[in-house]
């Protein structure tokens, strides 16, 4: 079993990261390696030469063309399967072993642009996820591989998280608590010993502790390869699905998800047309945290055709009692989207969340104009984006279009007959006088 080599985590390796002309460059023991450039939907597994959701004969042909001098590595940066800077027979051997389902080491570029070694094939999986990665797990259809699951403080939902919920109920999946304490690591160690688990897939976020840098070192020492991917940022979630699809032998499911997402985004672009970017908004991940320009929520707003009026780079800027900075004229936006929890269980939003919205935004012009919307952070990313788009540009969509997208997502990817009309996910907060 090869352990992960996590740049920046190993005490015996001196690492520096610099940015030159907008490209991330990793300096590792005086060796300079430029990271591959890639599209947002690329499956960033080395050996995936054409960048899609598969490693197959097409990738083999591309690698062979590079070896024969009929193509160049710069045009297919992931053709270098062992990431040694050269394309040769050794890269073909890795791809051939992957295609045959034989043991090999795959290298993955993760959410932090670190190259991670992963032992393939993967038979059992530990998942660390919240509301963004949970739907992707359903789509990948990997319930039979999951032996352990850690959630990030949220209640596991019987509809959205049905594979994990059913697995925990039946005893097939070990529920790991959310803080990454020593007890959690002991549970993980048991899964390595008793279930032969050597792989953890996670929803990368600074909120989570089990896959923190310090704990990843511990997990690696147990023999667990940890791949952290972004599941919230639209585009990056496409990349994440392609990566996990390749690693887990679920490429067709990953491709299906990508096609669904791209179709919805195309519908949004077509409907909005040249109106795109004409609405400025503020968006929060919770009622108390307004998202900055580096947040995945900003990426969602942009994908929906809006512009985040935030002028700070931090992921979030908190609101505390008595704050008035968000009432400044430069934040007098067309509308405000406020994130709250509303699960697939027939319940509405929590009363405390509604109270917080009024306490923070009653004096905001958007609230006075009836343009504050409360949305669920517990639904898939593409569904949130659809709701944002329809609310910003109602004249461009048929009434209920976003609700239809949400239902279509569930009908396509969830093994359930659930109807979204049974719960509240997106509501217009009543205006203040």
Buried (B, 14 or more C-beta within 10 A) or exposed (E): EBBBBBBBBBEEEEBEBEEEEEEEBBBBEEEEEEBBEBEEBBBBBBBBBBBBBBBBEEBBEBBBBBBEEEBEBEEBBBBBBBBEEEBBEEBBBBBBBBBEEEEBBBBBBBBBEBBBBBBBBBEBBBBBBBBBBBBBBBBBBBBEBBBBBBBBEBEBBBBBBBBBBBBBEEEBBBBBEBEBBEEBBEBBBBBBEEBEBBBBBBBBBEEBBBBEEEBBBBBBEBBBBBBBBBBBBBBBBBBBBBBBBBBBBBBEBBBBBBEBBEEBBEBBEEBBEEEBEEBBBBBBBBBBBBBBBBBBBBBBBBBBBBBBBBEEEEBBBEBEEEEEEBEEEEBBBBBBBBBBBBBBEEEBBEEEBBEBBBBBBBEBBBBBEEBBBBBBBBBBBBBBBBBBBBBBBEEBBEEEBBBBBBBBBBEEBBEBEBEBEEBBBBBEBEEBE
